[in-house]
């Protein structure tokens, strides 16, 4: 929904600048995967705050429930059992929108104002402008947006933009019992992550690090990972996410090139007509044909 | 409708109707597609009842166009085989464009340019239809990988642009060569028109 208290910094399908006079601090959510106990309180809080109720699914032999993000489940815990040099490890990651600084969904969206990025960095979908084409799914490097089967609108985590706008932290942050999720300015979250990474390194996780991928300009949801060298271990977290070159081509140079080509063809026709004149049947041939017809009679 | 009894029949009523169904679909698809392609043209969606309706209608119009295009394709494909004379015509098309068609090779029902356009449109329709299915989120996208969907979106935009340019050339050629549009409106052309632009076809039709 549109929130007047949050300034919009970027707007889908809009080629002119957004208002930029007011400066707001960048916010971020930091998820310290090493402290997560997989209790799913964040999933429950997300459902409760956002009035979402997913359908009851089936157990597929893992703790993943629901098994994937849906239009009703904007965050899900993903449980991975992986063998590392430390033996069997149970890596649990809270999945959901990463709130990219350079959002692929926003780039791909054809409907003006259906996707916005607030000046604080939160990427939000405004469903009243969504036309249901699914281009956001095509553009997203993290496979996050989901199209509702009921209303054909796209949904994903809002980073509780409605709560943040009035000075509250996101619902998942509020409820996390281990303090694994924290929220604040991006700067503060970077500091907190540094401290935590140093602690983990001390405890023998030599590859511990912060996940704030530069390929999408950084994200406003960041992870502290014990194995930051192998993000793929955490249920397929992409190592180096970026907007696909195909999407950049489709939404970049193709647009002005196509417009120029079409305009050139139309104007070329007009000026050709004006400068060369129409291609009429010649008087000679008309006379020839008349003669031939005379001959028939 | 009989105009001049000596006029030559170029298209039957059924061929004309077929062409116009395809043509109307093309205009609707071009407008709705451009509306979803470039933000500056998004207001065109109002012609279709808004953004959501444009998104819903576009692919269905595409299916109708494909069905009628296939029929038209098989009706005309035997008349569009490229010959040596056609390639000669294409090589000298510049003279024609400059307004001097006196030395152009003699052409049958279609000239080399028209034939190349025909085959290009056939190719474009195949690519647009296939890529359109892949990016039809409501019914088909779930069956394809994300890489395929991204490529399909790019191909769809690219080939649609080329096809729009090709159709602008097609329509302009019909306007520029006076006496052509009536062939697609009521089916006939004058004998003089046929003799000047498609002499081999003229001879075949009149025996002269």
Interface residues (C-beta under 8 A of the other chain):
Chain A: X13 X14 X15 X110 X111 X112 X129 X131 X132 X133 X134 X135 X137 X138 X143 X147 X152 X244 X246 X247 X249 X250 X254 X255 X257 X258 X259 X261 X262 X265 X266 X269 X272 X273 X276 X277 X278 X279 X280 X281 X282 X285 X286 X288 X289 X292 X293
Chain B: X6 X36 X37 X38 X39 X40 X42 X45 X50 X51 X52 X54 X55 X56 X97 X98 X99 X101 X135 X137 X138 X141 X146 X147 X149 X150 X151 X153 X154 X157 X158 X161 X162 X164 X165 X168 X169 X172 X175 X176 X177 X178 X179 X190 X191 X192 X193 X195 X196 X206 X208
